Amino acid sequence: MTELISEELPTERATPFDPPTEVSEIRGKAPISRLKFSDGHLGWLVTGHRQVREILGSPAFSNEPDRFHLLDKRFQGELPEDDEKRKPQPGMFLNQDPPDHTRLRRMLQGQFTVRRMNQLSEWIGTIVDDQLKHMRSLGNRADLVKEFALPVPSLVICALLGVDYDERHRFQEDTAKMLSLDSTFKEAMDAFERIQLFMRELIDRKKANPGGDDMISDLLATGEPTDEEASNMAMLLLLAGHETTANMLGIGTFTLLQHPDQLKILKDEPEAIDNAVEELMRYLSIIHFGPMRSALEDVEIDGHLIRAGDTVLLHIPVANRDPEKFPGNPEELDLRRPASGHVAFGHGIHQCLGQQLARIEMRIGFSKLFQEFPDLRLDVEPEEVPLRTNMGIYGVHSLPVAWSS
């Protein structure tokens, strides 16, 4: 019998940039261990890099949420008891298994090729330049999240999808409500339904005026997805396209400002930017914890028998600091470390569809930010920076910064 390592998943962070110490200690004892879920289910916690990749890449594990046992006590008694009502809605391919996942993702894959994303670099650079000019127009201080980290990816994904950026209030506030760990299930679902309504209205407008030069119009032109599938697919792209990159730009800047030796590398060696982004992704891994999977059949990994129906929690932030994969003190930020192979974008069939777009936004964003503001600094004490410990996607709620006029 495998030792029960944790009755409750530790989530408290001792420092802004490190995952919970207790989870790292669990990985040191056993990269696969037992974890008791809030509904009493005895499932699994996977913290080793190799083991996480194996599960993410295996068709023996499902990503459909109606199969998962509950981790969050807040939702106990709130979720629908009928599993059919917990199934992902049409088009929500992030939480679907093949063949539905395969069919839906194939419709979008051509939009996110490396070549097509690279062709957007100059345009994204212009968006970044414009936002930096806006920051400088504010004087010599600003909230980096509000004025740079959130607007840049939001402007990019809105333009790519054909969403009016002036309507961002209709999804940004509700996205935060959905991701907040303080929200009740009803509050999160109400926010989800408001964004869903916004996207359905958008689909109706685009169908009434076909031929637009954007991803949603291209998707509708294929005639493949139903209206409900198209609106939910577009919603996933919109939410994932601004929240994750925005938080990486925010906490990534905070991290670099707190690691001046590493920031110097970025300033002195512009060619280091590609690997710097990978190392920041590895080091920070902004998915707070997760993802989860459910075993479709009995699977043995490293001598542990994971039985059909067992829920497995994969801890990406701790797996990305596994010394077996990243030797040489992976607890430290090192922009010269070969950081490829991290699982911050996931692995397998659910690996992030927009990862190349996110990489380009970060490469251009970090490079141009410190070129424009070489003396950028925190405008508050580090401990005063509000951390997103209450959100499913980690980062900073705001980042007050200053620079010389």
N, C-alpha and C positions, 0 to 999 in steps of 0.2 A: 504493500500500500504506500503510495507516494505521500510524503509528509504534507499536511495542511500548513502552508506557509503564511497565509493571510486570510482572516475572516472578513476583512473589509479592505478595499483597495486604498492605500495611502495616497492622498492627493495634495498634502501640504508641502510647499516648496520652501526650502531653507534659504535659497538665494534666487534672484530674479531669473537667472539663466540656466539653472540646473533642474532636472526632474526631481521628484521626491527621493530623498536619500534612502528611505526604507525600501523603495522599489529597486533601486540599484543594488542594495544589499541582498535583496531576494535573488536577483540575477546572479550574484556571486555565489549564492548557495545552490541554486537550481534554476537553470534557464526555462524549465517547464515545472510549474508547481500548481498545487490546488488552490482555488479561490472560492470562497462562499459568496454567492450572489444574494441580493437583498430579499429574493423570494425563497431563500433556503436552498436553492440548487447548488450542488457542489460541482463547480466547473473548473476551468483552468486559467492560469495566468502565464503568458509566454513572454519572456523578456530577452531571450537570446536572439541575436541577429539572424543566424543561420536558421533557427527554428521558426522565426517569424516569416522569413522568406519561403520556407517550405510550405507553411500553412497557406500563405497568401497565394502561392502558385498552384495549390492543389485543388482539383475539381471535387475532392471528397468533402470540401467545406462550403457551406452556403453563406451568402451575404443577405438573405432575406430576413428582415427584422421580426417577422411574425414567428420565426423559429427561435429567437433569442430569449434567454431568461433575463430577468430584470437586474440591472446593476444599480440603478438609482432608486433609493427608497422613496423619493418624492413622488414617483409615478406609481407606486404600489397602490392598487385599488382605483387608479384613474384610467389606466389603459383599457380599451374595450376587451371584454373577455372573449368575444368571438374572434378567433384568429384570422378569419376572412377580412374583418374590418381593419386588421393591423397590416395586411399585405400592402406593398408599395402600390401607389396608383399608377395607371398606364403612363409610360414615358419616364418614370423615375428609375432610370437604368442603373444608377449608383447602387440601389438596393435590390437589384434583380439578378437572377442567375440565368445562364444559358437555358433555352435558346433566345428568350426575350432580350436579355442583355446583349447578346451577340448581334441580333437584328437591329436594335436601337443604336448601339454604339457605332455600328458600321455606317449608319446614315450620316454621322458627324465626323468620322475619322479623316476624311479628305480635307476637312476644314482646318485641321490642326497638324498638318504635316510639318516637319522641320523646315522644309524649303519655303512653305507658305508663311510660316511664322517669321523666318529670317527676312523675308521680303517686307515685313512690317517694321523692321528695326528703325529705319529713318523716320517713319511716321510716328512711332512711339517716342523716339528721341525728341521730336518737335513738341509732343504733348508734355514731356518732362521739362523741356526748356521753358515752355510757357508757364508751367506751374512754378518753376524756380523763379522766374521773373515776377510772378505774382507774390511769392514769398518775400522777395527783396523789396517789393513795393510797400510792404507792411512796416518797414523801418529796420530794426535790428533784433527783433525777437518774434517768435511765432510758436504755435502748437504744430509740430511737424506732422502729427497724425491728421489733424483737420485740414491743414493747408497743403500737404504733399502726399503722405503715405496712402491716405484713403482716396483722394481725388484722382491720382494717376491711374491706378488699375480700374477705377470706376469709369473714368472717361474712356479708357481703352475698350473695356468689355461692352459698355453701352454703344459705342460706335460700331463695334464688330457685330453686335446683335441687332442694331437698328432700334435701340431704345433711346428715348429722349432723355438726355442727362438731366434736364430741368425737372424731370419727374422722379429723381432719385429718392426724394423723401418718401415715395410710395413703396420703396423696398429696403432702404438702408435701416430705418428704424425698426421695421418688422424683422429684418434679418438678425439684428442684435437681440430682439426679444426671443427669437427662435433658438439662438445659440446660448442664451443666458442660462446658467445653471440655477439661477434663482427663480426662473419662470416655472409656473405650474404647467401641467400637461395641457390644460385648457388654454392658458395664455399662449403657449407655444403653438398650439393648433390654430387658434384664432389668427395669430400672426401669419402662419403658413397659408391659411385660406385667403387672407387679404392679398398676399403676394400672388397667390394663384389667380385671383380675380383680375389683378392688374395684368398678368401675362395673358389671360384669356382675352381680355379687351385688346391687347396688342396683336394677338393672332387674328382676331376679327378684322382689325384695321388693315393688317397686311394682306389678308385675303381679299378685302374690298379694293385694295390698290396694289396688285401684284407687280413684280418686276423690280423690286427694290434691290439695292446693292449691299446686302448684309446677309449674315448667316441664317437668320430665321427665314428670310424670303427665299434663300436658296433651298432650305430644308422643305418649305412648303411647296416649292416648285417641283420637287421630285414626286409629289403625290403619294409618298409612302406613309408618312405618319398620319394618324387621326388628329383632329384638332386638339383633343385632350392630351395625346402623346406629345404633340408639338409644343403645347404650352408648358407642360411639365419638364420636357427636355430643355426648353429655353430657360425656365426658371432655375434648373440646376446649373446651367452654364453661367447665368447671371450671378447667382449667389457665390458659387465657387470662384468665379472670375474676378471678384473684387475683394472678398473677405480674406482669403488666404494670403494673397500677395500684399494686400494692405498691411496685414499684421506682420509679415516678414520685413517689409520696409521699415515699419515702426520699431519693432523690437530689435531688428538687425542694426539699425542706426544707434539705438541705445547701447547695444552690445559693443559696437565698434568704438563708441565714445568712451566706454569703460575699459577698453583694451587698446590703449594708445599705441603700443608696440605693433599690434596687428593692423590698426588703422594706418600706421606709417607704411607698412608693406603695400597696402592698397593705394596709397598716394604715390609712393615711389616707384611701384611696379604695376603700371596699368594693365600689363599683360596677365597679371595674376587674378583679374576679376572673375574669369570663368570658374576657376577652382575656388575662389573666395566665396562665391555664391553657393557652391556645393557644400563647402565646409560650414557656412552659416546655416544652411538647411539641416545638415547633420547635427550640428551642435545645439540648435534651438528646437527643431522638430515641434512645430507649433500646435499640432494636434495634441490636446491636453492629455488624453489617454485614449486607447483604442487603436484600431477598430476592433469590432467583434466578428466572430464567425461561429457557425453551428455545424457540427459534424454530421454529415449525411450517412456515414457508415463508420464502422469501427476502424480506427487508424492508430498505428503504433509509431511513435516518434521518440527516438532516444530511449527506448525501453518503457515508455509510458503509453498505456492503452487509453486512448481517447475514444469513448464509446459514442455510437450514433445518438444524436440528440443532445450531446454535451455542448454547452456554450463555452467559447474560448475567447478570452480578452487578450489582445496583442498590444503590448506597450511599446509603441514606436519610439518615444523619446529615450527610453532606457536601452532598447535594442540598438539604436544608433550610437550608443557609447560602449558597445560591447568590445572589450579589448581583443577578443579573438578575431574580430573583423578589422578593427582600427587600432593597431598597436601603437605604442608611444604615447601613453597618457591621453586617452580619448576624452577625459573629463576637461581637458584644456582646449581652448580655441587656438587653432593653428592654421592660418590661411595657406600655408605651404604644404599642408598634409594632403596626400592624395585621398580625396573624400568621395570618389565615385563608388557606387555600390550601396549608398545609404538607402533607407526605405522611407524617407520623408514624403515621397510622392507615392508610396505604396509599392506594390509589386504584383505581377500576374495580370489577369484580365481586367482588374479594376484599377490598375495603375492610372494615375491622374491623366486625363485626356488633354488637359491644357498645360502640361508641365513645361513644354518648350516656350509657350507664351509667358508663363510666370518667370522662367529663367531670363528671358530677354528683358522683361520689365525690371527685374532686379539688377541685372548687369548694367543696364543703362541708368536706372534710378540711382544706385549707389555711386556709380562712377561720376555722373554729372552733379550729384548733390555735393560731393566733397571737392569737386573742381570749382563749383560756383561759390561754395562756402568752406574754404580750406580751414578756417578757424572756428568752424561750428562747435558749439559746446552746450552742455546742459545748462538750463536756466533755473534749475532747482537742484536741491541735493538729491543724489541717486535714490535714497530711500523714500523720497517724496513722489517718485514717478508711480502713477497708479497702474498696477498690473492687472491683467485680465484673468485673475485666478478664478473668477466667477463665470467664465465663458468656456464653451466647448473648444473654441480655437483660442489659443494662448497668444499673448502679445502685451501691448500697453494701451490703455484707454486714451491717453494723451502723452505727448512728449514735448514739454516746454524747452525750446532751444533758443540760443542767442548767437550773434555773430557781430563782427565789426561793421559799421556802416560804410 
